[in-house]
């Protein structure tokens, strides 16, 4: 037990110390659960959201988006599904792309994980990105160039969501995002085995030391990270968040 805890701590320390120049993904273990963690530095990388092609067709798959980017001499360096969506792939909550709001903020309680308040918003601005609890977002109204809303929050000001139970039997492969207090570092995580909300939130708070973290999904969780040979396929997605860089 102590051996793998020490190894996990060393892996996280090395991960945190990686130079802030390119998105980097690694696999770590925390409390017996395996996670792939991808660290993004928004001041140095083009982190943004994606929903549809110019003609309004949902991208749906990472491969379609990456193919289109290659036609422009660019590529998808990292991507992850970015929140809940309706059957037509339209986002359930707030969504902004290139400064244009495509769906308003939803602040009321509702069914499913999205409506398990408090939920939150990933807001990408110039040289920073922040996970912001929805009510705080509505109070401060930050100007997001890209944004996506999801829920529930995993960590709020260093505390776990109040509805998370340590002994919960609801376990899924889950993905989410956490941000540092200064907005300079963003860590996206996807579990490699089924985990509870409490386990997932604790990983962000206690292992990654993220003061704010947001759940993205637990049913269509997928990752595009060619650097670690991950190009997940599956059913058609709605919103996507990713990093774009020049093609090799």
N, C-alpha and C positions, 0 to 999 in steps of 0.2 A: 504493500500500500504506500509506504513512505517513498519507495523507489520511484513509482510512476508520478507521485505528487511532485517530487523534486525535479523529475524530468520535465513535467508539464510546466513548472515554474520557470525553468531554464529556457524552455522553448518560447514561452510568452515574453520573457525578458529580451531574448534575441529578436523576436518578432517586433516588439515595441521599439527596438533600437535600429531597425532597418532604415536606411537613408530615405529621406522624403523626396523621391524622384520618380517612382513608378509604382502602380498598384501591385501589391505582392500578396499572394495567397499561400497559406500553410495550414496543415492539419494539427490540431492540438486536442488533448484529452483533459476533461475537467469532471471530477466526481464520477468517473467511470463512463462518461459519455464523450463521444468523438464529435468534433466540429471542424469544418473547414472555415477559416477566417481570412477575410480579404481586407487589407488596410489600404485606404485611399486618402490622399492628401489633396483636398480641393483647391488649395492655392497653387498647386503645380500640375494638376491633372484636370482634364475636361470631364467632370462628373455631371451627368444630366439624365433627364427622363425621356422616354420614348413611348408613343402610343400607336400612331398610325402613319401610313405612307402618305405622300402628298395628295393622293386621291381619296383618302379617308379609310382605306383598308387597314385593319389592325395588323401590326407587324406579326404578332402571334407567336413567332419563334425567334430565338436568338440567331439561327442560321440565316433567316431572311434578312434581318437587320445587318448582320455582318457582311453578307453578300452585297447589299446595297452600298454600304460604306466603302467596300473595296473598289467599287466603281468610281469612287471619288478620291481614291488613293489613301484611304483611311481604313481603320479596322476597329473592331470591338475588343478591347483589351480585357474587359471584365463586364459582367452583367448579371442581374438577378431579377426575378419577378418582384414587382413593387406595389403590392397592395391588392385589395379585393376589387372585383369587377362584376358587372352584370353579364347576362348571357350574350349580349351583343359586343362584349369586351369593353364597354364604356366603364370608366372608373366609378366606384360607389361614392367616393368622397372627393375632396379637393384635389384638383389636378391642374398644374401649370406647366406649359412647355414654351420655352423662349419668351417668357414674360406674358404669355397669353393664357388667361384663365379659361379652362375648358369645362370645369365642374366646380361648383361652389363648395364652401366648407359645410360639412354636416356636423352639428354639435349636439344633436339630441340622441338619447339612448335608443337602441333598436335591437333587432334580433341578431344572432350570430356574434362572432368575435369582434367585428367592426364596431358594433353598438355596445360593447362591454366597456362603458366609460370608466376612467378617462382613456380616450384614444389620442392620436397625435398626428403630426405632420412632419415629414422630412422636407426641410426648406433649404434649397441650394441657392446661395447668393454669390456675389463676387468674392472669390478667394476663401470662402468658408461654407460649411454646411452644418445644419443644426436639426436635431429632433426636438420638436416643441409640442408640449401638451396643447390640445385644441383650444381650451379656454384661454390659456396664456397667449396663444397665437391670435385669437380674436381680440384680446385686450391690446396687444402691442402692434398687430398688423405689419409684420415685417414684409419687405418687398422681395419676394422670391422670384428668381429667374426660372427656376424649375422647382416643382413641388409635387408631392403625392401624399395622400392621407390614408392611414390604415389604423388598425386597432386590434387588440388593446395596446396601450403603452405597456412596456415591460418594466422599465425603470423610470421613475419620476423624481427628479431632484435627489437621486441616490437611494430612493426607497422603491421596493417592489410594489407592483400593482396590488391594491388592498384585497382583491378578490382571489389572488393566487393561493392555492392550498398546498402545503408541503406533501401531503399524502394523496394528491390527486391521481386518479387512474387514467385520466384522459391524456394519451400520449400519441404524438405524431412526429414525423419529420417536420421540422419547423425552420423558418428563416426570418431574420430580422436585421436591424441596423442600430448601432449605437454611435453617439457623437461625444467628443470631448467638450469640456466647458468653454474652451476658446474657439470651437468650431474648426480647428485646424486639422483634426484627424477624425476619420470616419472608419468604423469597422463593421463590415457586413459579415454575417455568420449564417451558416446552414448546418443543421445537425446531420450527422451521418447515421444516426439511429433515432428511434422514436424517443421523444423527451416530453415532459410535462411543461406547462407554462412556468411553474415555480423553478424547475431546473434550468430552463432556458433563460429566464430573467436573472436568476442567481449567477449564471455564467457571465452575463454582461456586467452585472454589478460587482461581483466579488472577484472574478477572474480577469476580466478586461478592464475593470475600474471605470466603466462608462457611467456618468451621472444621469444620462438620458438614453433610453433605448426604446425602440418601437418594433412591434411584431408586424411582419409583412404577410406571412401566410403559413398554413400548416397542412395544406392539401395539394397545392401545386408548386411546392417549393423546388426551385431549380436554380442552377448555377452555370454560368459560362465563364470559365477561367482557363484558357488554353495553356497558361503557364504551368498549371498542375494537371493538364490533360483532362479537364472537365468541360464537356460540351453537351450538357443535359438536354434531352429531348422529352417531349410529352405533349399533352393537349394544349390547344391554342391559349395563349396568355393575353391578359389585358396590359396594364402599365408595366413598363420595364425601366429599371434604373441601371446605368452603366457608365463606363469610362471609354472614351474614344481617343485614339492616338493615331499617328501616322503609320501607314502600312510599311512593312519591311521592304 
